[in-house]
Amino acid sequence: MTIKVGDKVPNVDVMLGTAEGPQKTNSIDVLGKGKVALFAVPGAFTPTCSARHLPGFVDKAGDLKAKGVDRIVCMAVNDAFVMKAWGEAQKAFGKVDMLADGNGDLTRAMGLELDAKGFGMGERSKRFAAVLENGVVKQLFVEAPGAFEVSSADYMLSKL
């Protein structure tokens, strides 16, 4: 079942890819406090994710924070080492937290998994964005397959 507005984020063990290296944590510690702008991508270093999705949130971090967002989190079904390297490459640190859902446990718990086996990528996350307040989904924007519209930083800003 897909998570919906009004639902609480599931509590699942995850990792953060930080400038200092992998940091074990859980989804509630990352997503459960304050106003969080969460966005998920099918994969780090993939074309749309690297050219538009993550850079949009890095570029608009100040605008999102000016609208009351306390934390911006990028999630992918990748390991924490990959998320760290991607965060470094995109100059995301200090603006966007890089959440590694390495086994896809959080993605599955939210019902937002994507079967990307046809592309040799296994099970990944659908492209989506959500506004969370104290761990509760207040807004959820899930992309149609192949689209990049409603999960962008600009779209989220227009809804805050």
Summary of the structure (lengths in Angstrom):
residues: 160
radius of gyration: 13.8
end to end distance: 26.0
largest distance: 40.5
contacts: 549
relative contact order: 0.24
helix: 31%
strand: 31%
